[in-house]
Amino acid sequence: MTASPHVVVIGAGTLGMCTALNLVEQGARVTVLEAQSIASGSSGRSVGVVGSQLTDPFEIMLRVHSLRRFRQWEGEGLRFNHIGYLRLARTPAQMELFARSVEIQAEAGLRSRLIRANELKDLVPHINPDGLEGGLFGPDNGFLDPHEMCNFLAGIVRARGGEIRQYRKLLGVERRPGGYTLETSGGSMDCDAVVKAAGAWAPQVAALFGQRLHIWPERHEAVVIHLDEPLGYTMPMVMDLVNGEGSGLNFRHEKPGELIAEIHKVNSIAPEDPDNYNDQCEEQSKVDLAELLLERVPGLPGARLGRGWAGLYPVTADHRPFVGPIDASESTLITAAGAGGYGIQLAPVIGQIAADWVLRGAPVSVPGSQSLAPSAGRNLPGH
């Protein structure tokens, strides 16, 4: 790789923009190609949650890297709403895992604490604690606006000399010695390396390079909940999920007198065509969501359903993102996709790992992240 390679990033969602930023910061010449507009795909339809309340040490570590970047960007002007994140537990075994998570997060410098069942109402006065053992709460977690995030990053990329070409769809690829010639809807360009960060369109983009990438675009729905009056407290992000079965619920503060809620489906969902899917919330889903919401947080003042929408989670077989080369012998062609419903919170670290692959040939700055490469053992059908 040359000292200042020309890298094309395909996709201007959060993963693509974070990758572009990491590349320009390290001296690469970067062009972002976006078939539509910035944040027009899954990123722009996300509820924007950023949290670290997990139990797997590696997953927590990835979010530690991301949260460092979010803190930096917040200091530079990106709005981050620190409403907190509460993950509910239904069994003593889950509480034991949560206790270990508190220890792991503390070792990494993150604040979190266990909430016992009799303390839940202190945090969320409207919550019905029936069937709950307690929860895991991170006070510094929260949410941001994905459109604002992508455009904030785009501004930095441009200021550092990067280009963002919107409405430039990739149509064809020709490999040449030392790089690629890309045919787009706006003409052709040569580059030294490519990062495919096309989200739900990642399999189609991979196919243009003669590769097969197994990512399933799953459709998920969200609804705005209007209240007659403000709650008098800030509702944290609340994740209420029955592990391994059925549907769960998550909901959070959006603004005074308004919440956003999602049905969190854990059963396998048929893949959708990202160019032709229903991007509105179905009426039955609204009914199901209302029933779950009334059960977990009864008595919300004048709660009524508002507008709803749907977006796509690009999901892999093992529900972990793909970051790295599909073919280890082609280290100039990197995938950064498949983060499922965690793309916003993982985007900073995914961008860091993808840039490492391009510029250093390995993800040297994030220990253990080589395991995220879409190797033959991970790039599998089924999910």
Secondary structure per residue as TSV (DSSP state, phi and psi in degrees):
chain	resnum	aa	ss	phi	psi
A	1	M	-	360.0	137.1
A	2	T	-	-69.2	168.2
A	3	A	S	-64.2	-33.4
A	4	S	S	-132.1	74.4
A	5	P	-	-69.4	153.0
A	6	H	E	-91.1	114.9
A	7	V	E	-114.1	128.7
A	8	V	E	-100.3	126.3
A	9	V	E	-104.2	124.2
A	10	I	E	-98.9	109.0
A	11	G	-	118.3	127.2
A	12	A	-	-113.8	38.7
A	13	G	S	-87.9	-164.8
A	14	T	H	-65.0	-39.5
A	15	L	H	-66.9	-43.3
A	16	G	H	-65.3	-42.5
A	17	M	H	-70.1	-37.1
A	18	C	H	-67.4	-36.9
A	19	T	H	-64.4	-46.3
A	20	A	H	-59.2	-42.0
A	21	L	H	-63.5	-46.5
A	22	N	H	-60.9	-36.0
A	23	L	H	-69.7	-47.2
A	24	V	H	-67.4	-31.2
A	25	E	H	-63.6	-25.2
A	26	Q	T	-104.2	17.1
A	27	G	T	94.1	2.3
A	28	A	-	-75.7	153.6
A	29	R	E	-92.2	121.0
A	30	V	E	-121.9	134.7
A	31	T	E	-124.5	125.4
A	32	V	E	-98.9	125.8
A	33	L	E	-104.2	125.9
A	34	E	E	-127.7	123.2
A	35	A	S	-66.0	-27.4
A	36	Q	S	-120.4	-117.2
A	37	S	S	-124.4	168.1
A	38	I	T	-56.3	130.0
A	39	A	T	63.2	27.7
A	40	S	-	-84.8	-9.7
A	41	G	S	-96.3	-136.4
A	42	S	T	-60.0	-37.0
A	43	S	G	-56.8	-45.4
A	44	G	G	-71.5	-11.9
A	45	R	G	-108.0	8.0
A	46	S	S	-80.4	155.4
A	47	V	-	-87.0	-0.6
A	48	G	-	75.1	25.6
A	49	V	E	-77.5	138.5
A	50	V	E	-125.4	114.3
A	51	G	-	-143.1	162.6
A	52	S	-	-129.1	16.9
A	53	Q	-	-87.1	70.2
A	54	L	-	-119.7	177.2
A	55	T	S	-118.6	-14.1
A	56	D	-	-84.1	125.7
A	57	P	H	-57.6	-39.6
A	58	F	H	-66.5	-41.9
A	59	E	H	-63.9	-38.4
A	60	I	H	-64.9	-43.5
A	61	M	H	-60.1	-40.9
A	62	L	H	-58.9	-41.2
A	63	R	H	-73.0	-26.8
A	64	V	H	-59.7	-45.9
A	65	H	H	-61.2	-44.4
A	66	S	H	-63.8	-44.0
A	67	L	H	-64.6	-31.2
A	68	R	H	-60.4	-42.4
A	69	R	H	-68.8	-41.9
A	70	F	H	-60.4	-39.5
A	71	R	H	-62.8	-41.6
A	72	Q	H	-61.1	-48.7
A	73	W	H	-66.7	-34.5
A	74	E	H	-61.1	-40.2
A	75	G	H	-66.0	-20.9
A	76	E	T	-96.9	1.7
A	77	G	T	121.8	-5.1
A	78	L	-	-75.8	128.0
A	79	R	-	-75.6	129.7
A	80	F	-	-132.8	121.9
A	81	N	B	-94.3	105.2
A	82	H	-	-85.5	74.8
A	83	I	-	-90.4	-10.9
A	84	G	-	89.4	161.9
A	85	Y	E	-135.7	122.9
A	86	L	E	-115.7	117.0
A	87	R	E	-104.9	122.4
A	88	L	E	-86.1	149.1
A	89	A	E	-118.9	140.4
A	90	R	-	-108.8	-11.5
A	91	T	S	-134.2	155.8
A	92	P	H	-59.4	-33.8
A	93	A	H	-62.8	-38.8
A	94	Q	H	-65.3	-39.0
A	95	M	H	-64.3	-34.4
A	96	E	H	-64.8	-42.3
A	97	L	H	-63.2	-39.2
A	98	F	H	-65.0	-37.4
A	99	A	H	-62.8	-40.0
A	100	R	H	-66.5	-37.3
A	101	S	H	-60.6	-40.4
A	102	V	H	-57.7	-42.8
A	103	E	H	-65.0	-45.6
A	104	I	H	-63.2	-44.0
A	105	Q	H	-65.6	-38.9
A	106	A	H	-62.2	-40.3
A	107	E	H	-61.8	-28.2
A	108	A	T	-92.9	2.4
A	109	G	T	87.0	14.5
A	110	L	-	-100.3	142.7
A	111	R	-	-88.9	131.7
A	112	S	-	-159.0	161.7
A	113	R	E	-155.8	156.2
A	114	L	E	-78.7	142.1
A	115	I	E	-117.8	119.4
A	116	R	E	-76.6	160.4
A	117	A	G	-55.7	-39.1
A	118	N	G	-77.2	-2.2
A	119	E	G	-105.1	-7.4
A	120	L	H	-61.1	-39.4
A	121	K	H	-69.2	-20.7
A	122	D	H	-66.7	-31.3
A	123	L	H	-90.5	-42.8
A	124	V	-	-129.4	89.2
A	125	P	T	-55.2	-27.7
A	126	H	T	-86.9	-3.0
A	127	I	-	-72.5	143.1
A	128	N	-	-96.4	111.3
A	129	P	-	-83.9	5.2
A	130	D	T	-57.4	131.8
A	131	G	T	80.2	4.2
A	132	L	-	-108.7	144.5
A	133	E	-	-93.2	-21.5
A	134	G	E	148.7	-145.3
A	135	G	E	-169.8	177.1
A	136	L	E	-118.7	124.5
A	137	F	E	-123.7	128.9
A	138	G	E	-114.3	105.9
A	139	P	T	-68.1	-21.7
A	140	D	T	-93.7	-6.0
A	141	N	-	-74.7	172.0
A	142	G	E	173.1	-140.7
A	143	F	E	-148.5	162.8
A	144	L	-	-143.3	171.4
A	145	D	-	-89.4	113.9
A	146	P	H	-61.4	-35.5
A	147	H	H	-61.4	-45.5
A	148	E	H	-63.3	-40.9
A	149	M	H	-61.0	-49.1
A	150	C	H	-63.4	-40.9
A	151	N	H	-73.5	-31.4
A	152	F	H	-61.3	-48.2
A	153	L	H	-65.8	-38.2
A	154	A	H	-59.8	-38.5
A	155	G	H	-62.3	-40.1
A	156	I	H	-68.6	-43.2
A	157	V	H	-58.7	-46.0
A	158	R	H	-64.2	-41.0
A	159	A	H	-63.1	-26.2
A	160	R	T	-94.3	9.9
A	161	G	T	100.2	-1.3
A	162	G	-	-76.2	156.7
A	163	E	E	-111.8	142.6
A	164	I	E	-125.5	113.9
A	165	R	E	-107.7	104.4
A	166	Q	E	-85.3	156.9
A	167	Y	S	56.7	43.0
A	168	R	-	-125.7	92.1
A	169	K	-	-84.2	137.0
A	170	L	E	-75.3	126.8
A	171	L	E	-111.7	-29.3
A	172	G	E	-164.9	163.0
A	173	V	E	-137.1	138.0
A	174	E	E	-127.8	122.3
A	175	R	E	-77.2	139.6
A	176	R	E	-136.3	164.3
A	177	P	T	-55.5	120.2
A	178	G	T	82.1	8.9
A	179	G	E	169.0	-149.2
A	180	Y	E	-141.6	150.0
A	181	T	E	-110.6	122.4
A	182	L	E	-105.9	127.4
A	183	E	E	-95.9	123.5
A	184	T	E	-124.7	171.8
A	185	S	T	-67.2	-10.1
A	186	G	T	-115.2	18.8
A	187	G	E	115.4	-174.7
A	188	S	E	-107.6	158.3
A	189	M	E	-152.0	151.0
A	190	D	E	-100.4	148.3
A	191	C	E	-152.1	164.6
A	192	D	S	-90.9	-29.7
A	193	A	E	-151.2	158.9
A	194	V	E	-134.5	137.0
A	195	V	E	-115.2	120.4
A	196	K	E	-91.8	103.3
A	197	A	-	-122.7	51.1
A	198	A	-	-95.3	11.4
A	199	G	G	58.2	-126.0
A	200	A	G	-64.6	-19.7
A	201	W	G	-91.7	3.6
A	202	A	H	-57.1	-40.6
A	203	P	H	-61.8	-39.3
A	204	Q	H	-66.3	-39.6
A	205	V	H	-65.7	-43.4
A	206	A	H	-59.0	-38.2
A	207	A	H	-62.6	-32.0
A	208	L	H	-64.9	-24.0
A	209	F	T	-94.9	7.6
A	210	G	T	76.5	21.5
A	211	Q	-	-113.6	158.4
A	212	R	-	-114.4	125.7
A	213	L	-	-124.8	124.6
A	214	H	-	-95.4	94.4
A	215	I	-	-132.5	135.4
A	216	W	E	-110.6	120.7
A	217	P	E	-79.4	105.6
A	218	E	E	-92.8	137.9
A	219	R	E	-89.6	127.9
A	220	H	E	-131.8	153.0
A	221	E	E	-121.8	153.0
A	222	A	E	-140.5	154.5
A	223	V	E	-140.3	142.2
A	224	V	E	-83.6	134.4
A	225	I	E	-108.8	118.6
A	226	H	E	-93.7	140.0
A	227	L	-	-116.7	150.1
A	228	D	S	-68.3	-26.7
A	229	E	S	-151.9	155.8
A	230	P	-	-59.5	152.8
A	231	L	-	-71.1	-25.0
A	232	G	S	90.1	-0.6
A	233	Y	S	-152.8	164.6
A	234	T	-	-92.5	119.1
A	235	M	-	-71.1	120.2
A	236	P	-	-70.5	171.8
A	237	M	E	-67.0	122.2
A	238	V	E	-115.9	121.1
A	239	M	E	-107.3	114.5
A	240	D	E	-119.5	96.1
A	241	L	-	-129.6	129.3
A	242	V	-	-81.9	113.1
A	243	N	T	-60.1	123.8
A	244	G	T	81.5	2.1
A	245	E	S	-152.3	153.7
A	246	G	S	59.0	-151.4
A	247	S	E	-117.9	151.0
A	248	G	E	-120.8	-175.0
A	249	L	E	-137.8	140.5
A	250	N	E	-135.0	149.3
A	251	F	E	-154.1	156.2
A	252	R	E	-157.6	163.8
A	253	H	E	-62.6	140.1
A	254	E	E	-116.0	-50.1
A	255	K	E	-160.0	168.1
A	256	P	T	-54.3	126.0
A	257	G	T	81.5	13.1
A	258	E	E	-149.8	131.6
A	259	L	E	-118.7	162.3
A	260	I	E	-120.9	134.1
A	261	A	E	-130.4	148.9
A	262	E	E	-132.6	144.7
A	263	I	E	-84.3	126.8
A	264	H	E	-101.6	104.9
A	265	K	E	-91.4	129.2
A	266	V	-	-107.5	-15.0
A	267	N	S	-75.6	155.9
A	268	S	-	-59.5	137.0
A	269	I	-	-119.4	138.8
A	270	A	-	-62.5	141.1
A	271	P	-	-67.6	149.6
A	272	E	-	-110.2	156.7
A	273	D	-	-83.7	115.1
A	274	P	T	-63.3	-18.0
A	275	D	T	-91.6	-5.6
A	276	N	S	-156.5	75.6
A	277	Y	-	-138.3	162.2
A	278	N	-	-77.3	109.5
A	279	D	-	-93.7	16.3
A	280	Q	S	-112.1	153.7
A	281	C	-	-75.1	130.0
A	282	E	-	-72.7	150.8
A	283	E	H	-62.0	-39.6
A	284	Q	H	-64.4	-35.4
A	285	S	H	-64.4	-37.9
A	286	K	H	-63.0	-41.2
A	287	V	H	-62.7	-47.0
A	288	D	H	-60.9	-42.6
A	289	L	H	-65.0	-42.5
A	290	A	H	-60.8	-40.3
A	291	E	H	-64.2	-44.0
A	292	L	H	-65.0	-39.6
A	293	L	H	-67.0	-42.0
A	294	L	H	-64.8	-31.7
A	295	E	H	-72.7	-40.2
A	296	R	H	-89.9	-35.8
A	297	V	S	-131.2	70.0
A	298	P	T	-69.2	157.4
A	299	G	T	82.2	11.8
A	300	L	-	-62.8	132.0
A	301	P	T	-65.8	107.8
A	302	G	T	62.5	32.7
A	303	A	-	-61.7	131.6
A	304	R	E	-146.7	151.5
A	305	L	E	-77.9	136.1
A	306	G	E	-108.3	-147.4
A	307	R	E	-67.4	150.8
A	308	G	E	-130.2	163.3
A	309	W	E	-154.1	171.1
A	310	A	E	-133.4	149.9
A	311	G	E	-140.1	177.5
A	312	L	E	-111.7	134.4
A	313	Y	E	-97.1	115.3
A	314	P	E	-77.2	110.7
A	315	V	E	-114.8	141.2
A	316	T	-	-101.6	171.6
A	317	A	T	-60.9	-36.9
A	318	D	T	-103.3	10.4
A	319	H	S	60.6	30.4
A	320	R	S	-123.8	147.7
A	321	P	-	-67.6	156.5
A	322	F	E	-94.8	121.4
A	323	V	E	-140.4	107.9
A	324	G	E	142.1	-173.8
A	325	P	-	-82.2	142.3
A	326	I	S	-70.6	-44.0
A	327	D	S	-107.2	114.1
A	328	A	T	-60.3	-21.6
A	329	S	T	-81.5	-7.6
A	330	E	-	-119.6	75.6
A	331	S	T	-75.9	-3.3
A	332	T	T	-93.9	3.9
A	333	L	E	-125.4	101.9
A	334	I	E	-114.4	140.0
A	335	T	E	-101.1	137.4
A	336	A	E	-138.4	89.3
A	337	A	E	-162.8	170.3
A	338	G	-	85.4	29.1
A	339	A	-	-82.8	2.5
A	340	G	G	61.7	-135.1
A	341	G	G	-85.1	10.8
A	342	Y	G	-112.8	16.4
A	343	G	H	-61.7	-39.6
A	344	I	H	-63.9	-49.7
A	345	Q	H	-73.8	-23.3
A	346	L	H	-95.4	-10.8
A	347	A	H	-54.4	-45.0
A	348	P	H	-59.6	-42.8
A	349	V	H	-75.8	-34.3
A	350	I	H	-63.0	-41.9
A	351	G	H	-61.4	-37.5
A	352	Q	H	-65.5	-44.9
A	353	I	H	-66.6	-44.0
A	354	A	H	-61.6	-41.5
A	355	A	H	-64.4	-37.8
A	356	D	H	-58.1	-46.5
A	357	W	H	-58.5	-44.9
A	358	V	H	-66.3	-47.4
A	359	L	H	-91.5	-23.5
A	360	R	H	-123.6	-7.9
A	361	G	S	80.1	2.2
A	362	A	S	-166.1	154.4
A	363	P	-	-82.8	74.7
A	364	V	T	-74.1	-21.0
A	365	S	T	-92.1	-8.1
A	366	V	S	-128.4	100.8
A	367	P	T	-55.9	135.0
A	368	G	T	83.0	-5.2
A	369	S	G	-78.1	-7.9
A	370	Q	G	-61.4	-24.4
A	371	S	G	-66.8	-12.9
A	372	L	G	-86.1	-6.6
A	373	A	S	-61.4	143.5
A	374	P	-	-77.4	64.0
A	375	S	-	-71.1	170.3
A	376	A	T	-58.8	-31.1
A	377	G	T	-75.4	-14.9
A	378	R	T	-113.2	-32.8
A	379	N	S	-80.5	74.4
A	380	L	-	-121.3	151.5
A	381	P	S	-72.8	157.2
A	382	G	-	92.1	147.0
A	383	H	-	-155.1	360.0
